[in-house]
Amino acid sequence: MATFNSKSIFKFASKSDIIKIITITSLFFVTLQFTRLTFLINGESDAPFYTNLYSKFALPLNFGQLIRQPWTLLTYLFSELNFMRLLGNMIWLWVFATVIEDLKGSNRILPIFITGGLVGALFMLGYSSIRPGAMIQPYAGSLAALSAVAMAALIYKPQYKFSMFFGLEIPIWVFVAIFFALNMVTIEKYTLPLFFMVLGGMLTGLAYTTILHSYFEGFTAMLFKAGNYMGNNDNFILEKEASNRNKSMLNLSYKKNGEKEMTMDALLDKINEKGIDSLTKEERKRLEEFSKKP
């Protein structure tokens, strides 16, 4: 009977950008809402919260204000205060990001998410500079970032299909179309800047496998190095020996439980770092054998 390996579970969670984004967004939401409630308890209105605190995290109305608080290009992505919208966004993130993370490995989603959010914000502020007054309040949310991830997933694996109930398979373009349709119908004249924010995110995703491919690969490599350094400097040495380690692990006999777990860990490490497409035929065969044996 297979045993629950909590170490492997938490190791995978720490490498998953999906988990990281959901965790950061949730922490921002809880902290900001708790602070807002504190304002309500201590006063008659939460207006000071939005004026004095929340505006320091949300995307400002113009480039002039952005220069004074440039960090908002990043913090606005995680500062959603509407719970239902936040929940919906995280579900969409899981749908689209899983396509890339499962097939290409870890540290692939954050570069798309952050870059899409940055480009989308600049598009939005660019429109607002042409049409002053178009933005009536600071904006916070991950719409641009999600648009980038959605388009990147579609461009990377256009033939990808989601297996649903009763053997039903739905192609990824259906989910992408639903996502953009639901967001576009909510955009009206007074929220027109959001259209340009979505456009910026979409263009970022469209460039994922083309003109921005080298940029995203470099971003991913930087995240790998940062993660190794923050976790354990010895990981730099282990990374160089990864190929030899995988070969030696696959040649070991996996009749004993301990040896089987070691080989399984090696395969999972390779999938987490390089994606399932990086497995050889022999490695895939071993993985299938392990999954069938109790």
C-alpha positions as CSV (number, residue, x, y, z in Angstrom):
1,M,0.0,0.0,0.0
2,A,1.4,3.4,-1.0
3,T,2.3,5.7,1.9
4,F,1.5,9.4,2.1
5,N,4.7,11.4,1.5
6,S,4.1,14.8,3.1
7,K,7.6,15.9,2.3
8,S,7.0,15.4,-1.5
9,I,3.7,17.1,-1.3
10,F,5.1,20.3,0.4
11,K,8.1,20.2,-1.9
12,F,5.8,20.2,-4.9
13,A,3.7,23.0,-3.4
14,S,6.8,25.2,-2.9
15,K,7.7,24.7,-6.6
16,S,4.2,25.4,-8.0
17,D,3.7,29.0,-9.1
18,I,0.0,28.4,-9.0
19,I,0.2,27.7,-5.2
20,K,2.5,30.7,-4.7
21,I,0.2,33.1,-6.5
22,I,-2.9,31.8,-4.7
23,T,-1.1,32.0,-1.3
24,I,0.2,35.6,-1.8
25,T,-3.2,36.8,-3.1
26,S,-5.0,35.2,-0.2
27,L,-2.6,36.7,2.4
28,F,-3.1,40.2,0.8
29,F,-6.9,39.7,0.9
30,V,-7.0,38.6,4.5
31,T,-4.6,41.4,5.7
32,L,-6.4,44.2,3.7
33,Q,-9.8,43.1,4.8
34,F,-8.8,42.8,8.5
35,T,-7.3,46.3,8.3
36,R,-10.5,47.6,6.7
37,L,-12.6,46.1,9.4
38,T,-10.3,47.7,12.0
39,F,-11.0,51.1,10.4
40,L,-14.8,50.4,10.6
41,I,-14.6,49.3,14.2
42,N,-12.6,52.3,15.3
43,G,-14.5,54.9,13.2
44,E,-17.7,55.5,11.3
45,S,-16.4,54.8,7.8
46,D,-13.8,52.8,5.9
47,A,-13.1,55.8,3.6
48,P,-9.7,56.5,5.3
49,F,-8.7,52.9,4.6
50,Y,-9.2,53.4,0.9
51,T,-7.7,56.9,0.8
52,N,-4.6,56.4,3.1
53,L,-3.8,52.7,2.7
54,Y,-5.5,50.9,-0.1
55,S,-4.5,53.5,-2.7
56,K,-0.8,52.6,-1.9
57,F,-1.4,49.1,-3.2
58,A,-3.8,49.7,-6.1
59,L,-2.8,50.9,-9.6
60,P,-3.0,54.7,-9.6
61,L,-4.9,56.8,-12.1
62,N,-2.1,58.2,-14.1
63,F,1.7,58.0,-14.8
64,G,2.4,61.0,-12.6
65,Q,1.1,59.1,-9.5
66,L,2.8,55.9,-10.7
67,I,6.2,57.6,-10.6
68,R,5.6,58.3,-6.9
69,Q,4.6,54.8,-6.1
70,P,6.1,52.4,-8.7
71,W,5.7,49.3,-6.5
72,T,2.0,49.3,-7.3
73,L,2.8,47.8,-10.7
74,L,3.3,44.6,-8.8
75,T,1.1,45.0,-5.7
76,Y,-2.1,45.8,-7.6
77,L,-2.1,42.2,-9.0
78,F,-2.6,40.8,-5.5
79,S,-4.8,43.4,-3.9
80,E,-8.3,42.3,-4.9
81,L,-10.9,43.0,-2.2
82,N,-14.0,41.4,-3.8
83,F,-14.0,37.8,-2.5
84,M,-16.2,36.3,-5.3
85,R,-14.1,37.9,-8.0
86,L,-10.9,36.7,-6.3
87,L,-12.2,33.2,-6.1
88,G,-13.2,33.2,-9.7
89,N,-9.8,34.5,-10.8
90,M,-7.9,31.8,-8.8
91,I,-10.1,29.1,-10.4
92,W,-9.3,30.5,-13.9
93,L,-5.6,30.7,-12.9
94,W,-5.6,27.0,-12.0
95,V,-7.3,26.1,-15.3
96,F,-4.9,27.9,-17.6
97,A,-1.7,27.7,-15.6
98,T,-2.0,23.9,-15.1
99,V,-1.6,23.4,-18.9
100,I,1.8,25.1,-18.9
101,E,3.0,24.0,-15.4
102,D,2.2,20.3,-16.0
103,L,3.8,20.1,-19.4
104,K,6.8,22.5,-19.0
105,G,7.6,22.3,-15.2
106,S,7.8,24.8,-12.4
107,N,8.7,28.5,-12.3
108,R,6.9,29.0,-15.7
109,I,3.7,30.9,-14.5
110,L,5.1,33.7,-12.4
111,P,7.0,35.2,-15.3
112,I,3.9,35.3,-17.5
113,F,1.7,36.5,-14.6
114,I,3.9,39.3,-13.6
115,T,4.9,40.4,-17.1
116,G,1.2,40.3,-18.3
117,G,0.2,42.4,-15.3
118,L,2.9,44.9,-16.0
119,V,2.2,45.3,-19.7
120,G,-1.6,45.4,-19.0
121,A,-1.1,48.2,-16.5
122,L,1.0,50.2,-18.9
123,F,-1.6,49.8,-21.6
124,M,-4.3,51.0,-19.2
125,L,-2.4,54.0,-18.0
126,G,-1.4,54.8,-21.6
127,Y,-5.1,55.0,-22.5
128,S,-5.8,57.1,-19.4
129,S,-3.1,59.6,-20.4
130,I,-4.8,60.0,-23.8
131,R,-8.2,60.2,-22.2
132,P,-7.8,62.0,-18.9
133,G,-10.5,61.1,-16.4
134,A,-11.1,57.7,-18.1
135,M,-10.1,56.0,-14.8
136,I,-12.4,57.1,-12.0
137,Q,-10.7,55.1,-9.2
138,P,-7.5,53.1,-8.6
139,Y,-7.6,49.6,-9.9
140,A,-6.6,46.3,-8.2
141,G,-6.9,42.8,-9.6
142,S,-5.3,40.1,-11.8
143,L,-7.3,40.5,-15.0
144,A,-4.3,41.5,-17.1
145,A,-2.1,38.7,-15.7
146,L,-4.8,36.1,-16.2
147,S,-5.3,37.3,-19.7
148,A,-1.6,36.7,-20.4
149,V,-1.7,33.2,-18.8
150,A,-4.8,32.2,-20.7
151,M,-3.3,33.3,-24.1
152,A,0.1,31.7,-23.3
153,A,-1.6,28.4,-22.5
154,L,-3.6,28.5,-25.7
155,I,-0.6,29.4,-27.9
156,Y,1.7,26.9,-26.2
157,K,-0.7,23.9,-26.5
158,P,-3.7,24.8,-28.8
159,Q,-4.7,21.1,-29.1
160,Y,-4.9,20.6,-25.3
161,K,-8.2,19.1,-24.1
162,F,-9.6,18.9,-20.6
163,S,-11.1,15.6,-19.6
164,M,-14.4,16.2,-17.9
165,F,-17.2,13.9,-16.6
166,F,-18.5,11.0,-18.6
167,G,-15.4,11.0,-20.9
168,L,-16.2,14.4,-22.3
169,E,-13.2,16.3,-23.6
170,I,-13.3,20.1,-23.9
171,P,-10.6,21.9,-25.9
172,I,-8.7,24.7,-24.2
173,W,-10.0,27.4,-26.6
174,V,-13.5,26.9,-25.3
175,F,-12.4,27.9,-21.7
176,V,-10.3,30.8,-23.1
177,A,-13.3,32.1,-25.1
178,I,-15.6,31.8,-22.0
179,F,-13.1,33.7,-19.8
180,F,-12.7,36.6,-22.2
181,A,-16.4,36.7,-23.0
182,L,-17.4,36.9,-19.3
183,N,-14.9,39.8,-18.7
184,M,-15.7,41.7,-21.9
185,V,-19.5,41.9,-21.2
186,T,-18.8,43.7,-17.9
187,I,-16.7,46.4,-19.6
188,E,-18.8,49.5,-20.3
189,K,-17.9,53.1,-21.2
190,Y,-16.9,54.0,-17.7
191,T,-14.6,51.0,-17.5
192,L,-13.2,51.2,-21.0
193,P,-9.5,51.3,-19.6
194,L,-10.0,47.7,-18.6
195,F,-10.3,46.8,-22.2
196,F,-6.8,48.1,-22.9
197,M,-5.5,46.3,-19.7
198,V,-6.9,43.0,-21.1
199,L,-5.4,43.8,-24.5
200,G,-1.9,44.3,-23.0
201,G,-2.2,41.0,-21.2
202,M,-3.4,39.2,-24.3
203,L,-0.5,40.5,-26.4
204,T,1.9,39.3,-23.7
205,G,0.5,35.8,-23.8
206,L,0.5,35.8,-27.6
207,A,4.3,36.5,-27.6
208,Y,5.0,33.7,-25.1
209,T,6.4,31.2,-27.6
210,T,7.6,33.8,-30.1
211,I,9.3,37.2,-29.6
212,L,9.3,36.9,-25.8
213,H,10.4,33.2,-25.6
214,S,14.0,34.0,-24.6
215,Y,12.8,36.6,-22.1
216,F,10.5,34.1,-20.3
217,E,13.1,31.3,-20.3
218,G,15.6,33.7,-18.7
219,F,13.0,34.8,-16.1
220,T,12.4,31.2,-15.3
221,A,16.1,30.4,-15.0
222,M,16.4,33.4,-12.6
223,L,13.6,32.0,-10.4
224,F,15.2,28.6,-10.3
225,K,18.5,30.1,-9.1
226,A,16.8,32.3,-6.6
227,G,14.8,29.4,-5.2
228,N,17.9,27.2,-4.9
229,Y,19.8,30.0,-3.2
230,M,17.1,30.8,-0.7
231,G,16.5,27.1,0.0
232,N,20.0,25.6,0.1
233,N,23.2,26.6,-1.6
234,D,24.0,22.9,-2.1
235,N,21.2,22.8,-4.6
236,F,23.5,24.4,-7.2
237,I,25.7,21.3,-7.0
238,L,22.8,18.9,-7.1
239,E,21.5,20.7,-10.2
240,K,24.7,20.0,-12.1
241,E,24.5,16.3,-11.2
242,A,20.8,16.0,-12.0
243,S,21.2,14.0,-15.2
244,N,23.7,11.5,-13.7
245,R,21.5,11.2,-10.6
246,N,18.4,10.4,-12.8
247,K,20.3,7.8,-14.8
248,S,21.7,6.1,-11.7
249,M,18.3,6.1,-10.0
250,L,16.6,4.5,-13.0
251,N,19.2,1.7,-13.1
252,L,18.6,0.7,-9.5
253,S,16.4,-2.2,-8.7
254,Y,13.0,-1.0,-7.4
255,K,11.9,-4.2,-5.9
256,K,12.4,-2.9,-2.4
257,N,10.1,-0.1,-1.1
258,G,13.0,2.2,-0.3
259,E,14.6,1.9,-3.7
260,K,11.2,2.3,-5.4
261,E,10.5,5.6,-3.5
262,M,14.0,6.9,-4.4
263,T,13.4,6.2,-8.1
264,M,9.9,7.7,-7.9
265,D,11.3,10.9,-6.3
266,A,13.9,11.2,-9.0
267,L,11.2,11.0,-11.7
268,L,9.0,13.5,-9.8
269,D,11.9,15.9,-9.4
270,K,12.5,15.8,-13.2
271,I,8.8,16.4,-13.9
272,N,8.7,19.4,-11.5
273,E,11.9,20.9,-13.0
274,K,11.5,20.2,-16.7
275,G,7.9,19.0,-17.3
276,I,6.5,15.6,-18.1
277,D,7.5,16.0,-21.8
278,S,11.1,15.7,-20.7
279,L,10.7,12.0,-19.6
280,T,12.2,9.4,-21.9
281,K,10.2,6.3,-22.9
282,E,12.0,4.2,-20.3
283,E,11.2,6.8,-17.6
284,R,7.6,6.9,-18.7
285,K,7.4,3.1,-18.5
286,R,8.8,3.1,-15.0
287,L,6.4,5.8,-13.9
288,E,3.4,3.8,-15.2
289,E,4.7,0.7,-13.5
290,F,4.9,2.5,-10.2
291,S,1.5,4.0,-10.5
292,K,-0.1,0.6,-11.1
293,K,1.7,-1.2,-8.2
294,P,0.1,-0.9,-4.7
